[in-house]
Amino acid sequence: MSRLHDLNFFVKLGGAFALMIVAWLAPDWRWGIPFAALVLALLWVTRVPKLGGYLKGAGLLTLMVIVSWMINLLLQGIAPLDALAIAAKMAARLVATTALFYFVMETSTPGAILAACSAARLPAVATLVLSLLFGIIPMLRDEFERIADAQRARGMEIDDVSFLKKLRFALARGVPLLVQAIRTAHAISFSLTLYGFDLSRKRTTWRDVGLMVEPRMTWKDPIR
């Protein structure tokens, strides 16, 4: 990973929100699509992990958004070209938004998030919510991939099939993914109880948190 990945979590989160606002303020698809492409290029330049899997999901998201918006707008009597322009603008906004927060999630470890929250003196509830939100989504994505590997191991052909079958098989993974999400939530709850998590207790961090989050403990000379 590059040094960019060690940026303070709140710096990355604030940058993502700022760029997201820019994406949603784009007047039409002629501005939105190039901006979304620029964001994707930034993900590639910064070598975000597992970018290929995200690009597949982004492609599916783009197709679903365009089709759903086209159907909705055509039913309202809007001309096909105008409907396509609006649908493309919405798809570009969503791709840019998801790409930005994908970068934040993939380059922020739970420890770095906890360290940044502790340094910012956030309430314990806010710290817990942020760390779980940005930490559990990658875990569920990995579980989604493991379910796909289990389908392949059982002889289910999920790669060289039509798009509709791929979509159906992907939706079929939703039930085991939901079950695993419930199990994960129970395990987290049990761990918090086991380790005596208490909202009234203040916690500290050994990390040096500033603009950058140092991944290791830093040595400081004692005061003489």
C-alpha positions in Angstrom: 0.0 0.0 0.0 1.1 3.6 -0.6 1.6 6.2 2.1 -1.8 7.6 1.0 -3.5 4.7 2.7 -2.1 5.8 6.1 -4.0 9.1 5.9 -6.1 9.9 8.9 -9.5 8.2 8.5 -11.4 11.4 8.9 -9.3 13.1 6.3 -10.2 10.3 3.8 -13.8 10.4 4.8 -14.0 14.2 4.5 -12.4 14.0 1.0 -14.8 11.3 0.0 -17.8 13.5 1.0 -16.4 16.5 -0.8 -15.8 14.6 -4.0 -19.2 13.0 -3.7 -20.8 16.4 -3.5 -18.9 17.4 -6.7 -20.3 14.3 -8.4 -23.9 15.0 -7.4 -23.6 18.7 -8.5 -22.6 17.7 -12.1 -25.2 19.2 -14.4 -25.5 16.3 -16.8 -23.9 13.1 -18.0 -21.3 14.9 -20.1 -19.7 16.0 -16.8 -20.8 13.1 -14.6 -19.3 10.3 -16.7 -15.8 11.8 -17.0 -15.8 12.6 -13.3 -16.8 9.0 -12.4 -14.1 7.7 -14.8 -11.5 10.0 -13.1 -12.5 8.6 -9.7 -12.1 5.0 -10.9 -8.7 6.0 -12.4 -7.7 7.3 -9.0 -8.6 3.9 -7.4 -6.3 2.2 -10.0 -3.5 4.6 -9.4 -3.6 4.3 -5.7 -3.7 0.4 -6.0 -6.8 -0.1 -4.0 -7.1 -3.8 -3.1 -9.5 -6.1 -4.9 -10.4 -3.4 -7.5 -11.4 -6.0 -10.1 -14.3 -7.3 -7.9 -15.5 -3.7 -7.3 -15.5 -3.0 -11.0 -17.7 -6.0 -11.7 -20.1 -4.8 -9.1 -20.0 -1.2 -10.4 -20.8 -2.5 -13.9 -23.8 -4.4 -12.6 -24.9 -1.4 -10.6 -24.6 0.9 -13.7 -26.7 -1.5 -15.8 -29.4 -1.9 -13.2 -29.6 1.9 -12.6 -29.8 2.7 -16.3 -32.4 0.1 -17.0 -34.6 1.0 -14.0 -34.4 4.7 -14.7 -35.1 4.2 -18.4 -38.2 2.2 -17.7 -39.5 4.7 -15.1 -38.8 7.7 -17.3 -40.3 6.2 -20.5 -43.5 5.3 -18.6 -43.7 9.0 -17.6 -43.6 9.9 -21.3 -40.1 11.3 -21.5 -38.3 10.9 -24.9 -35.9 8.0 -25.1 -32.7 10.1 -25.6 -33.6 12.4 -22.7 -34.4 9.4 -20.5 -31.0 7.8 -21.4 -29.2 11.1 -20.5 -30.9 11.3 -17.1 -30.3 7.6 -16.4 -26.6 7.9 -17.4 -26.2 11.0 -15.1 -27.7 9.0 -12.1 -25.5 6.0 -12.8 -22.4 8.2 -13.0 -23.3 9.7 -9.6 -23.7 6.4 -7.9 -20.5 4.9 -9.4 -18.5 7.9 -8.2 -20.1 7.7 -4.8 -19.6 4.0 -4.3 -16.0 4.2 -5.6 -15.1 6.9 -3.2 -16.4 5.1 -0.2 -14.9 1.8 -1.4 -11.5 3.5 -1.2 -12.2 4.6 2.3 -13.3 1.1 3.4 -10.5 -0.7 1.7 -7.7 1.6 3.0 -9.0 2.0 6.6 -8.4 -0.9 9.0 -10.6 -1.1 12.1 -7.6 -0.3 14.3 -6.9 2.9 12.3 -10.5 3.9 12.6 -10.5 3.3 16.3 -7.3 5.2 16.7 -8.6 8.2 14.8 -11.9 8.2 16.7 -10.0 8.1 20.0 -7.7 10.9 19.0 -10.7 13.0 18.0 -12.4 12.3 21.4 -15.5 11.0 19.8 -18.2 9.4 21.9 -17.9 5.7 22.4 -21.2 5.0 20.5 -19.9 7.0 17.4 -16.6 5.2 17.5 -18.3 1.8 17.7 -20.7 2.6 14.8 -18.0 3.9 12.5 -15.6 1.0 13.2 -18.4 -1.6 12.7 -19.8 0.1 9.6 -16.5 0.5 7.7 -15.1 -2.8 9.0 -18.0 -5.2 8.6 -18.8 -4.4 5.0 -15.5 -5.8 3.6 -16.1 -8.8 5.8 -19.5 -9.4 4.2 -18.0 -8.9 0.8 -15.4 -11.6 1.5 -18.1 -13.9 2.7 -20.1 -13.3 -0.5 -17.0 -14.4 -2.5 -16.6 -17.5 -0.3 -20.2 -18.4 -0.9 -19.5 -18.2 -4.7 -16.4 -20.4 -4.2 -18.6 -22.9 -2.4 -21.1 -22.9 -5.3 -18.2 -23.6 -7.7 -16.9 -26.4 -5.5 -20.4 -28.1 -5.7 -20.3 -28.0 -9.5 -22.5 -25.0 -10.1 -21.4 -23.2 -13.2 -21.7 -19.5 -12.3 -19.0 -18.0 -14.6 -19.6 -19.0 -18.2 -23.3 -18.4 -18.2 -25.7 -15.7 -19.4 -26.0 -12.5 -17.6 -29.5 -13.3 -16.3 -28.3 -16.6 -14.8 -25.3 -14.8 -13.1 -27.8 -12.3 -11.7 -30.0 -15.1 -10.4 -27.1 -17.0 -8.8 -25.9 -13.7 -7.2 -29.3 -13.1 -5.7 -29.4 -16.7 -4.5 -26.3 -15.9 -2.3 -28.4 -13.4 -0.4 -29.9 -15.9 2.0 -26.7 -17.5 3.2 -25.1 -14.0 3.3 -27.9 -12.8 5.5 -27.5 -15.8 7.8 -23.7 -15.1 8.1 -24.4 -11.4 8.8 -26.6 -12.3 11.7 -24.0 -14.7 13.0 -21.3 -12.0 12.7 -23.5 -9.5 14.6 -24.0 -12.1 17.3 -20.3 -12.8 17.5 -19.5 -9.1 17.8 -22.1 -8.6 20.5 -20.7 -11.6 22.4 -17.2 -10.3 22.1 -18.1 -6.9 23.4 -19.8 -8.5 26.4 -16.8 -10.9 27.0 -14.3 -8.1 27.0 -16.3 -5.9 29.3 -17.2 -3.1 26.8 -18.5 -0.2 28.8 -19.6 3.1 27.2 -18.8 5.0 30.4 -15.1 4.0 30.2 -12.6 6.2 28.2 -10.1 4.4 26.1 -6.7 5.5 24.7 -4.6 4.5 21.7 -0.9 4.0 21.3 -0.9 5.2 17.7 0.4 8.6 16.7 -2.6 10.1 15.0 -2.4 13.4 13.1 -2.8 14.0 9.4 -1.3 10.5 9.0 -2.0 7.5 11.1 1.2 5.8 12.1 0.8 2.0 11.9 3.4 1.3 14.5 4.2 2.5 18.0 6.7 5.4 17.8 9.5 5.9 20.2 9.7 9.2 22.0 12.6 10.3 24.1 11.8 10.7 27.7 11.6 14.2 29.1 14.9 15.1 30.8 
